Structures are given as structure tokens and as C-alpha cells.
Amino acid sequence: MTTASTSFYDLPSPTRSRPEADAHTLAIRRPSSVASRSTATRRHRSNRSHNGGASYAPQNEFPNFAHTGDVEIIVAAGGQERRYMLHRLILARSSGFFDASTSEQWSRAHAQTQGQSAVQGYNGSLGMIGEEDEGGQVGRSSANTTQKAFWRYELDFGNQTDETPMLVQKPVQASLFGSDHNPRPPPVRNKPPAPSNGFFRSISAMQSAIHIPPTTAQTGQDNDIIRDYDNLFRIFYNYPPTLDAIDITEAYIQCKSLLNLADMYDALEVVGPRIDHHLLQFQGRLWKQIAKYPPSYLKLGYLARSKVIFAEALVHVVGQWPLGAPQLRNLPDIILELIEDKVDELQDLKAKIEGRLFRLTLITNRGERVSPWNSFSDWNVVSLFRQWLAENTTPPPPPLPKTAGPDSRQSAPPPPPPLNNGRIYRLLGMGGSAYLGHDELKRFLRLRPDEYSRENMKKFERRMDELKGLAKEAVKPLMRNFLELDLGRDGGGMGYLTCTRVDEADFPWD
């Protein structure tokens, strides 16, 4: 090393006078473009480590925003624990519960200073050791340090076993340095640490002594709680929830549980679209599941604010009414009123169509309606059709009471089951040989053997086909299908009508 260059350890000596030190400081802080290599001096950073060890760098991403998070949430169930360090702003925008509980009026959190010092001042406040600035001055924290509020929530299961667990706000515990909130907490552990072998031996001995029964159901319930809360916070931060994408039955259970949790925290507007998007990916399998369990999916569609699922389930519920009424008792009154209005509209339409069917008739060659006097055989066609229609669209008569002695008490016969004649209207809409086929017509004509002949049989079938064509046109308004499910030509074997139209104004959340 030459004498012209300055070594790494050529630093200002403590024994130099103040003017000399200032002069030296001013000499080395010239712009880098002007300063020469011979006069430049490296600043010594004694805290830098060059040993190659990996220093701890706390994460600042979901679920642990160690640097910017201000809401700590602890979800513990069944020996599992999840810790979240999230933002109050995002939680308040996504959930009405967090918006209210972190407000100035209702929150029990108190402001905490973000920077603390290890040395307590004379006035009892905590100072903050600053860093050396550009001018060599040491910064000191002022009395008006910016304060930051922190909130802490823990999952509380309550005192009763059947009580729904819910997050409860806990006060932030103050420590020697003013708060237990550490801006750089240790890494989040979502799994408990592995116990020692002695721990397993003690637990095994305890189980063999007291015969602890298996708790598979409880463990599954605890796993569901952990999963639901994790999915809830993932949706708040625009991450996709972890839901089953293969088994639609399991996906329905998970979505229903997540929606109930979102409803409890007033977050359906944020969670609902995610559930809707996930379930609609099943397409055809979803439509078949809705056809099997329409009341259940009606509730789910209402909670998820899904127009497609809600409308699909509503069409099934109205067509089957009142079969699904006992399963819809817990729904809001606005949905029950909507169902009743749609049922009344469907009944009115069926009454109009039924009146048209009974007024159907045939016309003679002279343009007159058939009667027993002008065309007896054609009148028999109309009579047979009306008899078949009345027999299949009218509830069966109640059974006759059994004769018994004067002292015996007779109980009232049970009311007949509600008649759902959707299958009859579907047969009318199909026409052809779907009803009143060749064998039935032949059996009817043979009631009068003197009038039965092959020629009369062909004429009778031809005139019946004309009447069936008129009936098919009359029931067209009832044959419309407003389902996403493809019913095919025969209606998919459904015994009820699916012609209920759901408009935009019918959705109860708009």
C-alpha cells in the first residue's frame, strides 16, 4: 500500500481536535465524481456481519404481514393453531364485523407507539435511538411520536359445547417496552412443535389407563374450523379458497360452511362471488345436484348472491311446491313471499290452460262443433279425451269411511296428498302415442261391438290425433323450460313443471 492512498483503518482519531475532525469530515463528503481515489475514505460499519450466516428476515406477505400488519388473529382448534398478521383496512372493507370492532367507538384497542427504546427517559416515556444522518447528527425521537393502533383477536369457543366459536377481541398486553407487539415476530408456526419421546410415552400410558375414546368427529370439526377461517382470510386478500374441485358433494359442504362463517362476520358480499365462481365450474353436475336438493341450493344461492344457482333452485322449488316447504322455514320472509307469489302465478296459468283444454272440440265437415246428433263417433272422441283429462287432473276422491258400531270412534281420514299434474301436462305436450294409445282406443270402441270395425278404428285414431294436436298447442306455455338443466323431449322424467320465469327484479338481494 502506497503512502498516497488511504487505508481502510485510516479513520479520524479520537484525539484529534474538533476543528480537525470537522475538516476531515468535510473533505471526505465531496461528490463522488470529484473526489479522487487518493482522498476518498470508506465509512466503517461495525454492525455488518461478514461471516456468511443467514440473518432472519421476517416475511411481509399473507398470512403474516410482519412489517405492515396491525391486526393479529389467532385461530386455535383441536391442538392446531394459525396465526395471522393482517391489515385493519382490508379487514374493515371486507367484513362489517371488523369494521365495527376496530372503529374508534367500539374498539378496545389503544394506540401503541411504533418505535420504542430500551432506555426510559426522565418523564417516563420511551425514547428512540436514531441513526446517524447525512450530517453526522444522531436523530432522537420527539415527544410527538406517531402512534399506531394494534388489535388482537382470538377464537373463543364459549362455555357451552353447542355454542358457535367466534373471534373475540383481546386487549394488547403491555410489556417493559410498552407493547407486546413486535414489528419482527418469529416465523408463524401453523403446526405444533414435535414433542419428545417421553411425551408420547406419557400420553400412551394415560390413554391405556383411562381408555380415552377416539375423537375422529371432533378432529374433523376442528379441521373444518381451521379451513374455513383460512379460506375467509384468503378471500379477503383476493386469494382463491381451497375448496374441493372434484367431488361436488364435498364442495357443497365446504361452501355452505364457509358461507355460514361469512354470514356471521357480515362478509357475504365478498365471499359470495368466490363461492358462485367455484360451484359454477361443475356445470352439468351442478344442475343435477340442484334438481336433487333444490331447497338446500336455494339457501346456498341466497347466501352466495348467486343469480344462476338461486334461479335454478327456485324453479324446482316452485314446481314441487309444497313438498319442499318444511325445509325452507329458516329462510327470510322475503324469499317465502317470493315463492308463494311464483306458485300463485303458476297456478293461475295452469287454470287458464286447463280451461282451454276442456273447451277443445272437433269440427264437422259443415263447420259445426261435433255433438251426438251430427257426428256421434267424433263426439265419442271428444268425450273420451275430456274423461281422460278430468280423471288425471282431479284429485282422487277420499276413501269411504268404514262401518262400525255406534260406540266406536271414527277418526277423520287423512287429507289426500297434493296433486302435482305436471306429468299430465308433459304428456299433453308430447302428443302422439304418449297417452290414449292404440290399445286404449281399441278397448273403448269394443264397448259397442256392433260399431267396431277396422275402418271405424282408423277414423277414430285419426280424429283423436287431431284433438291431441290442439291440446299440444294449448299447453305450450306450460312446456317452457327455464332451467339450465336439459330435460330433453320427454321432460327428463320430472313430474312437475319448470316454466317459472325468474326476472332480475325477483332476486331478494337487489
C-alpha positions as CSV (number, residue, x, y, z in Angstrom):
1,M,0.0,0.0,0.0
2,T,1.4,3.4,-1.0
3,T,1.6,6.4,1.2
4,A,-0.6,8.3,-1.2
5,S,-3.6,6.1,-0.7
6,T,-5.7,5.9,2.5
7,S,-6.1,2.5,4.2
8,F,-9.4,1.1,5.4
9,Y,-8.4,1.7,9.0
10,D,-7.3,5.3,8.5
11,L,-10.2,6.8,10.4
12,P,-10.3,10.0,12.4
13,S,-8.6,9.6,15.7
14,P,-10.4,10.4,18.9
15,T,-7.5,12.6,20.0
16,R,-7.9,15.0,17.1
17,S,-9.3,18.3,17.9
18,R,-12.9,19.2,16.8
19,P,-11.9,21.6,14.0
20,E,-9.6,19.0,12.6
21,A,-12.3,16.3,12.7
22,D,-14.8,18.7,11.0
23,A,-12.3,19.5,8.4
24,H,-11.6,15.9,7.7
25,T,-15.3,15.2,7.6
26,L,-15.9,17.9,5.1
27,A,-13.0,16.7,3.0
28,I,-14.4,13.2,2.6
29,R,-18.0,14.1,1.8
30,R,-17.3,15.7,-1.6
31,P,-19.3,14.4,-4.6
32,S,-18.1,11.0,-5.8
33,S,-17.4,12.5,-9.3
34,V,-14.9,15.0,-7.9
35,A,-13.3,13.1,-5.1
36,S,-10.2,11.2,-6.2
37,R,-9.2,7.8,-5.1
38,S,-6.3,9.1,-3.1
39,T,-8.5,11.2,-0.8
40,A,-11.7,9.0,-0.6
41,T,-12.4,7.3,2.7
42,R,-14.7,4.4,3.3
43,R,-17.1,4.7,6.2
44,H,-16.8,2.0,8.7
45,R,-20.0,0.0,9.5
46,S,-19.1,-2.0,12.6
47,N,-22.5,-3.8,12.7
48,R,-22.2,-5.5,9.4
49,S,-21.5,-9.3,9.6
50,H,-19.3,-11.0,7.0
51,N,-19.4,-14.5,8.5
52,G,-21.8,-15.8,5.8
53,G,-24.7,-16.6,8.3
54,A,-28.2,-16.1,7.1
55,S,-29.9,-13.4,9.1
56,Y,-33.6,-13.6,9.9
57,A,-35.8,-11.7,7.5
58,P,-39.5,-11.7,8.6
59,Q,-42.0,-12.0,5.8
60,N,-44.4,-9.4,4.8
61,E,-46.9,-11.4,2.8
62,F,-50.1,-13.3,3.5
63,P,-50.8,-14.6,6.1
64,N,-48.1,-12.8,8.1
65,F,-47.5,-9.1,7.2
66,A,-44.8,-8.6,9.8
67,H,-43.9,-5.1,8.8
68,T,-47.3,-3.5,7.9
69,G,-49.9,-5.6,9.7
70,D,-51.8,-4.2,12.6
71,V,-54.4,-6.9,13.4
72,E,-53.2,-10.1,14.9
73,I,-55.7,-13.0,14.7
74,I,-55.1,-16.4,16.4
75,V,-57.3,-19.3,15.4
76,A,-56.7,-22.4,17.6
77,A,-58.8,-25.5,17.5
78,G,-58.1,-29.1,18.3
79,G,-54.4,-28.6,19.0
80,Q,-53.9,-26.7,15.8
81,E,-53.1,-23.0,15.7
82,R,-53.0,-20.5,12.9
83,R,-51.6,-17.0,13.4
84,Y,-52.4,-14.1,11.1
85,M,-50.9,-10.6,11.0
86,L,-53.3,-8.7,8.7
87,H,-54.4,-5.2,7.9
88,R,-57.2,-3.4,9.6
89,L,-58.1,-1.5,6.4
90,I,-58.6,-4.7,4.3
91,L,-60.5,-6.5,7.1
92,A,-62.8,-3.5,7.7
93,R,-63.6,-3.2,4.0
94,S,-64.4,-6.9,3.7
95,S,-66.2,-7.5,6.9
96,G,-68.8,-5.5,8.8
97,F,-67.7,-7.2,12.0
98,F,-64.1,-6.0,11.8
99,D,-65.3,-2.6,10.6
100,A,-67.3,-2.1,13.8
101,S,-65.0,-3.8,16.2
102,T,-62.0,-1.8,15.1
103,S,-63.7,1.6,15.0
104,E,-62.9,4.3,17.5
105,Q,-66.3,3.9,19.2
106,W,-66.3,0.2,19.8
107,S,-62.7,-0.9,19.6
108,R,-61.0,-1.8,22.9
109,A,-57.5,-1.4,21.3
110,H,-55.4,1.5,22.4
111,A,-52.7,3.4,20.5
112,Q,-49.2,2.0,20.7
113,T,-46.1,3.8,19.7
114,Q,-44.4,2.1,16.8
115,G,-40.8,2.8,17.9
116,Q,-39.6,2.2,21.4
117,S,-36.2,2.5,23.0
118,A,-34.5,0.3,25.6
119,V,-33.8,3.2,27.9
120,Q,-36.6,5.0,29.7
121,G,-36.4,8.8,30.0
122,Y,-36.9,11.0,32.9
123,N,-40.6,11.7,32.1
124,G,-41.5,8.1,31.9
125,S,-41.8,7.9,28.1
126,L,-39.7,5.6,25.9
127,G,-37.2,7.2,23.7
128,M,-36.0,6.0,20.3
129,I,-32.3,5.8,19.4
130,G,-31.9,7.3,15.9
131,E,-29.4,6.6,13.2
132,E,-26.7,8.9,12.1
133,D,-27.9,11.2,9.4
134,E,-26.2,12.8,6.5
135,G,-24.6,15.5,8.6
136,G,-23.3,13.1,11.3
137,Q,-26.1,14.1,13.7
138,V,-27.8,11.5,15.8
139,G,-31.6,11.6,15.4
140,R,-33.7,11.5,18.6
141,S,-37.4,10.6,18.9
142,S,-39.6,13.5,19.7
143,A,-42.4,13.6,22.2
144,N,-44.9,13.6,19.4
145,T,-44.0,10.2,18.0
146,T,-46.5,8.8,15.5
147,Q,-48.7,6.3,17.3
148,K,-50.2,3.2,15.7
149,A,-53.1,1.1,16.9
150,F,-53.0,-2.6,17.1
151,W,-55.8,-5.1,17.6
152,R,-55.7,-8.7,18.7
153,Y,-58.4,-11.4,18.2
154,E,-58.6,-14.9,19.5
155,L,-61.1,-17.7,18.7
156,D,-63.4,-18.2,21.6
157,F,-65.4,-21.4,21.9
158,G,-67.6,-20.1,24.7
159,N,-68.8,-22.0,27.8
160,Q,-71.3,-24.3,26.1
161,T,-70.4,-27.2,23.9
162,D,-73.0,-26.4,21.2
163,E,-72.0,-22.7,21.1
164,T,-70.6,-21.5,17.8
165,P,-66.9,-20.4,18.2
166,M,-66.3,-16.8,17.3
167,L,-63.4,-14.3,17.3
168,V,-63.2,-12.2,20.4
169,Q,-61.1,-9.0,20.7
170,K,-58.4,-9.2,23.4
171,P,-56.5,-6.3,24.8
172,V,-52.9,-5.8,23.7
173,Q,-50.7,-6.8,26.7
174,A,-48.2,-4.1,27.6
175,S,-44.6,-5.1,28.3
176,L,-41.4,-3.5,29.5
177,F,-41.1,-1.7,26.2
178,G,-44.6,-0.5,26.1
179,S,-46.3,-3.3,24.0
180,D,-46.0,-6.9,23.2
181,H,-46.3,-6.2,19.5
182,N,-43.0,-7.0,17.9
183,P,-42.5,-5.5,14.5
184,R,-40.4,-8.5,13.6
185,P,-42.1,-11.5,15.2
186,P,-40.8,-15.0,14.9
187,P,-41.9,-17.1,11.9
188,V,-45.5,-18.2,12.1
189,R,-46.0,-21.8,13.1
190,N,-49.1,-23.4,11.8
191,K,-48.2,-26.8,13.2
192,P,-47.3,-27.6,16.9
193,P,-43.6,-28.5,17.6
194,A,-42.8,-32.1,17.5
195,P,-42.9,-33.5,21.1
196,S,-40.2,-35.6,22.7
197,N,-40.4,-39.4,23.0
198,G,-41.1,-39.1,26.7
199,F,-44.2,-37.1,25.9
200,F,-45.5,-39.9,23.7
201,R,-44.8,-42.5,26.4
202,S,-46.7,-40.5,29.0
203,I,-49.7,-40.0,26.7
204,S,-49.8,-43.7,25.8
205,A,-49.8,-44.6,29.4
206,M,-52.5,-42.2,30.2
207,Q,-54.7,-43.5,27.3
208,S,-54.2,-47.1,28.4
209,A,-55.2,-46.2,32.0
210,I,-58.4,-44.2,31.3
211,H,-59.3,-45.6,27.9
212,I,-59.8,-42.3,26.0
213,P,-62.3,-42.9,23.2
214,P,-61.4,-41.8,19.7
215,T,-62.3,-38.3,18.7
216,T,-62.4,-38.5,15.0
217,A,-65.5,-36.5,14.6
218,Q,-64.2,-33.7,16.9
219,T,-60.9,-33.7,15.0
220,G,-62.7,-33.3,11.7
221,Q,-64.8,-30.5,13.1
222,D,-61.7,-28.7,14.3
223,N,-60.1,-29.1,10.8
224,D,-63.2,-27.6,9.2
225,I,-62.9,-24.6,11.5
226,I,-59.3,-24.0,10.7
227,R,-60.0,-24.4,6.9
228,D,-63.0,-22.1,7.0
229,Y,-61.1,-19.2,8.7
230,D,-58.2,-19.7,6.4
231,N,-60.4,-19.5,3.4
232,L,-62.2,-16.5,4.7
233,F,-58.9,-14.5,5.1
234,R,-57.6,-15.8,1.8
235,I,-60.7,-14.4,0.0
236,F,-60.2,-11.0,1.8
237,Y,-56.8,-10.8,0.2
238,N,-58.0,-12.0,-3.2
239,Y,-56.5,-15.4,-2.9
240,P,-58.6,-18.4,-4.2
241,P,-60.1,-20.5,-1.4
242,T,-59.0,-24.1,-1.0
243,L,-62.2,-25.9,-1.9
244,D,-62.8,-29.4,-3.4
245,A,-62.9,-29.1,-7.2
246,I,-63.7,-32.8,-7.9
247,D,-66.4,-34.0,-5.6
248,I,-69.4,-31.7,-5.9
249,T,-71.0,-33.1,-2.7
250,E,-67.9,-32.3,-0.6
251,A,-67.6,-28.9,-2.4
252,Y,-71.2,-28.1,-1.4
253,I,-70.5,-28.9,2.3
254,Q,-67.3,-26.7,2.3
255,C,-69.0,-23.8,0.5
256,K,-72.0,-24.0,2.9
257,S,-69.8,-23.9,5.9
258,L,-67.7,-21.0,4.5
259,L,-70.9,-19.0,3.7
260,N,-72.3,-19.5,7.2
261,L,-69.0,-18.2,8.6
262,A,-69.0,-15.2,6.2
263,D,-72.6,-14.5,7.2
264,M,-71.6,-14.4,10.9
265,Y,-68.9,-11.8,10.1
266,D,-71.0,-9.8,7.7
267,A,-68.8,-10.6,4.7
268,L,-71.2,-12.3,2.2
269,E,-70.7,-9.6,-0.4
270,V,-67.0,-10.5,-0.6
271,V,-67.2,-14.3,-0.1
272,G,-70.4,-14.9,-2.2
273,P,-68.8,-14.3,-5.7
274,R,-66.0,-16.7,-4.9
275,I,-68.4,-19.5,-4.0
276,D,-70.5,-18.8,-7.0
277,H,-67.4,-19.0,-9.3
278,H,-66.3,-22.2,-7.7
279,L,-69.6,-24.1,-8.0
280,L,-70.4,-22.9,-11.5
281,Q,-67.3,-24.8,-12.7
282,F,-69.1,-28.1,-12.2
283,Q,-71.7,-27.1,-14.8
284,G,-73.8,-30.2,-15.7
285,R,-73.1,-31.9,-12.4
286,L,-74.2,-28.8,-10.5
287,W,-77.6,-28.7,-12.4
288,K,-78.3,-32.3,-11.5
289,Q,-77.4,-31.8,-7.8
290,I,-79.7,-28.8,-7.7
291,A,-82.5,-30.9,-9.1
292,K,-82.0,-33.5,-6.3
293,Y,-81.8,-31.0,-3.5
294,P,-83.5,-27.7,-4.6
295,P,-84.2,-26.3,-1.0
296,S,-80.6,-26.7,0.1
297,Y,-79.2,-25.0,-3.0
298,L,-81.9,-22.2,-2.7
299,K,-80.4,-21.3,0.7
300,L,-76.9,-21.5,-0.7
301,G,-77.7,-19.4,-3.7
302,Y,-79.3,-16.8,-1.5
303,L,-76.2,-16.6,0.8
304,A,-73.8,-16.6,-2.1
305,R,-75.8,-14.0,-4.0
306,S,-75.7,-16.3,-7.0
307,K,-78.4,-15.5,-9.5
308,V,-77.8,-18.6,-11.5
309,I,-78.0,-21.0,-8.6
310,F,-80.8,-19.2,-6.9
311,A,-83.0,-19.1,-10.0
312,E,-82.3,-22.7,-10.9
313,A,-83.3,-23.9,-7.4
314,L,-86.3,-21.6,-7.3
315,V,-87.8,-23.1,-10.4
316,H,-87.5,-26.5,-8.9
317,V,-89.0,-25.4,-5.5
318,V,-92.0,-23.7,-7.2
319,G,-92.6,-26.7,-9.4
320,Q,-92.6,-29.1,-6.5
321,W,-94.4,-26.9,-4.0
322,P,-95.4,-27.6,-1.3
323,L,-93.1,-30.6,-1.0
324,G,-90.0,-28.5,0.0
325,A,-91.9,-26.2,2.4
326,P,-90.6,-27.8,5.7
327,Q,-87.0,-27.3,4.6
328,L,-87.4,-23.6,4.0
329,R,-88.7,-22.5,7.4
330,N,-85.5,-20.7,8.3
331,L,-85.3,-18.5,5.2
332,P,-86.2,-14.8,5.4
333,D,-89.8,-13.9,4.8
334,I,-89.0,-12.1,1.6
335,I,-87.9,-15.4,0.0
336,L,-91.0,-17.2,1.2
337,E,-93.2,-14.4,-0.2
338,L,-91.4,-14.7,-3.5
339,I,-92.0,-18.5,-3.6
340,E,-95.7,-18.0,-2.8
341,D,-96.1,-15.4,-5.5
342,K,-94.5,-17.6,-8.1
343,V,-96.7,-20.5,-7.0
344,D,-99.8,-18.4,-7.4
345,E,-98.7,-17.3,-10.9
346,L,-98.1,-20.9,-11.9
347,Q,-101.5,-22.0,-10.6
348,D,-103.2,-19.2,-12.4
349,L,-101.5,-20.2,-15.7
350,K,-102.4,-23.8,-15.2
351,A,-106.1,-22.9,-14.5
352,K,-106.2,-20.9,-17.8
353,I,-104.6,-23.8,-19.8
354,E,-106.9,-26.4,-18.1
355,G,-110.0,-24.3,-19.1
356,R,-108.8,-24.2,-22.7
357,L,-108.3,-28.0,-22.7
358,F,-111.8,-28.7,-21.5
359,R,-113.2,-26.4,-24.2
360,L,-111.4,-28.2,-27.0
361,T,-113.7,-29.8,-29.6
362,L,-113.8,-31.1,-33.2
363,I,-115.5,-29.5,-36.2
364,T,-117.6,-31.4,-38.7
365,N,-117.3,-31.0,-42.5
366,R,-120.1,-28.4,-42.3
367,G,-118.1,-26.3,-39.8
368,E,-120.2,-27.2,-36.8
369,R,-119.0,-28.4,-33.5
370,V,-119.5,-32.1,-33.0
371,S,-122.4,-33.4,-31.0
372,P,-124.3,-36.7,-30.5
373,W,-126.7,-35.6,-33.2
374,N,-124.4,-34.6,-36.1
375,S,-121.4,-36.9,-35.6
376,F,-121.8,-39.5,-32.8
377,S,-118.4,-41.1,-33.4
378,D,-116.5,-37.8,-33.3
379,W,-118.4,-36.8,-30.2
380,N,-117.1,-40.1,-28.6
381,V,-113.6,-38.9,-29.4
382,V,-114.1,-35.6,-27.5
383,S,-115.9,-37.4,-24.6
384,L,-113.1,-39.9,-24.2
385,F,-110.4,-37.1,-24.2
386,R,-112.3,-35.0,-21.6
387,Q,-112.8,-38.0,-19.4
388,W,-109.1,-38.8,-19.5
389,L,-108.2,-35.2,-18.8
390,A,-110.6,-34.9,-15.8
391,E,-109.5,-38.2,-14.4
392,N,-105.8,-37.2,-14.4
393,T,-106.1,-33.6,-13.3
394,T,-108.5,-34.0,-10.5
395,P,-107.5,-35.3,-7.0
396,P,-108.8,-38.8,-6.2
397,P,-112.0,-38.9,-4.0
398,P,-111.5,-39.6,-0.3
399,P,-111.9,-43.2,0.8
400,L,-115.3,-44.2,2.2
401,P,-115.5,-44.5,6.0
402,K,-115.6,-48.0,7.4
403,T,-118.9,-49.0,9.0
404,A,-118.6,-49.6,12.7
405,G,-120.7,-49.8,15.8
406,P,-122.3,-46.8,17.5
407,D,-119.8,-46.8,20.3
408,S,-116.7,-46.8,18.1
409,R,-115.0,-43.6,17.4
410,Q,-114.1,-42.8,13.9
411,S,-111.0,-40.7,13.2
412,A,-111.1,-38.3,10.3
413,P,-109.4,-39.7,7.1
414,P,-106.1,-38.1,6.3
415,P,-106.2,-35.4,3.7
416,P,-105.2,-36.5,0.2
417,P,-101.6,-35.7,-0.9
418,P,-101.3,-32.6,-3.0
419,L,-101.8,-33.3,-6.7
420,N,-99.0,-32.3,-9.0
421,N,-100.2,-32.8,-12.5
422,G,-97.1,-31.6,-14.2
423,R,-96.5,-35.1,-15.7
424,I,-100.0,-34.9,-17.3
425,Y,-99.3,-31.6,-19.0
426,R,-96.0,-33.0,-20.2
427,L,-97.8,-35.9,-21.8
428,L,-100.2,-33.5,-23.4
429,G,-97.2,-31.5,-24.7
430,M,-95.7,-34.6,-26.2
431,G,-98.9,-35.8,-28.0
432,G,-98.9,-38.8,-30.3
433,S,-98.9,-42.1,-28.6
434,A,-97.8,-40.7,-25.2
435,Y,-101.3,-41.1,-23.9
436,L,-104.6,-42.7,-25.1
437,G,-102.7,-45.1,-27.4
438,H,-104.0,-47.7,-29.8
439,D,-104.9,-50.3,-27.2
440,E,-106.9,-47.9,-25.1
441,L,-108.8,-46.6,-28.1
442,K,-109.5,-50.2,-29.3
443,R,-110.8,-51.2,-25.9
444,F,-113.1,-48.2,-25.9
445,L,-114.6,-49.0,-29.3
446,R,-115.2,-52.6,-28.4
447,L,-117.6,-51.5,-25.7
448,R,-120.1,-51.3,-28.6
449,P,-119.3,-54.4,-30.7
450,D,-121.8,-53.6,-33.4
451,E,-119.9,-50.4,-34.3
452,Y,-116.4,-51.7,-34.1
453,S,-114.6,-52.2,-37.4
454,R,-111.2,-51.7,-38.9
455,E,-112.4,-48.6,-40.8
456,N,-114.1,-47.1,-37.8
457,M,-110.9,-47.8,-35.8
458,K,-108.7,-45.9,-38.2
459,K,-111.1,-43.0,-38.4
460,F,-111.3,-42.9,-34.6
461,E,-107.5,-42.8,-34.2
462,R,-107.2,-40.0,-36.9
463,R,-109.8,-37.8,-35.2
464,M,-108.1,-38.4,-31.8
465,D,-104.8,-37.3,-33.3
466,E,-106.4,-34.1,-34.4
467,L,-107.6,-33.4,-30.9
468,K,-104.2,-34.2,-29.4
469,G,-102.6,-31.7,-31.8
470,L,-105.0,-29.0,-30.5
471,A,-104.1,-29.9,-26.9
472,K,-100.4,-29.8,-27.7
473,E,-100.7,-26.2,-28.9
474,A,-102.8,-25.2,-25.8
475,V,-100.2,-26.4,-23.3
476,K,-97.1,-24.8,-25.0
477,P,-96.9,-22.0,-22.3
478,L,-96.5,-24.8,-19.7
479,M,-93.9,-26.7,-21.7
480,R,-91.3,-23.9,-21.5
481,N,-88.2,-24.8,-19.5
482,F,-86.3,-22.0,-17.7
483,L,-83.7,-24.4,-16.2
484,E,-80.1,-24.7,-17.2
485,L,-80.6,-28.5,-17.0
486,D,-81.5,-30.0,-20.3
487,L,-84.7,-32.0,-19.8
488,G,-84.9,-33.4,-23.3
489,R,-88.1,-34.1,-25.2
490,D,-89.8,-36.1,-22.5
491,G,-89.1,-33.7,-19.7
492,G,-86.3,-35.7,-18.1
493,G,-88.9,-37.8,-16.2
494,M,-89.8,-34.8,-14.0
495,G,-93.3,-34.8,-12.6
496,Y,-93.6,-31.1,-12.2
497,L,-93.4,-28.0,-14.4
498,T,-90.3,-25.9,-14.9
499,C,-91.9,-22.9,-16.7
500,T,-91.4,-20.4,-13.8
501,R,-89.6,-17.3,-15.0
502,V,-87.3,-15.5,-12.6
503,D,-86.7,-11.9,-13.6
504,E,-83.9,-9.5,-12.4
505,A,-86.4,-7.8,-10.1
506,D,-87.2,-11.1,-8.3
507,F,-83.8,-11.5,-6.7
508,P,-84.3,-10.6,-3.0
509,W,-80.8,-9.0,-2.5
510,D,-81.1,-6.4,-5.3
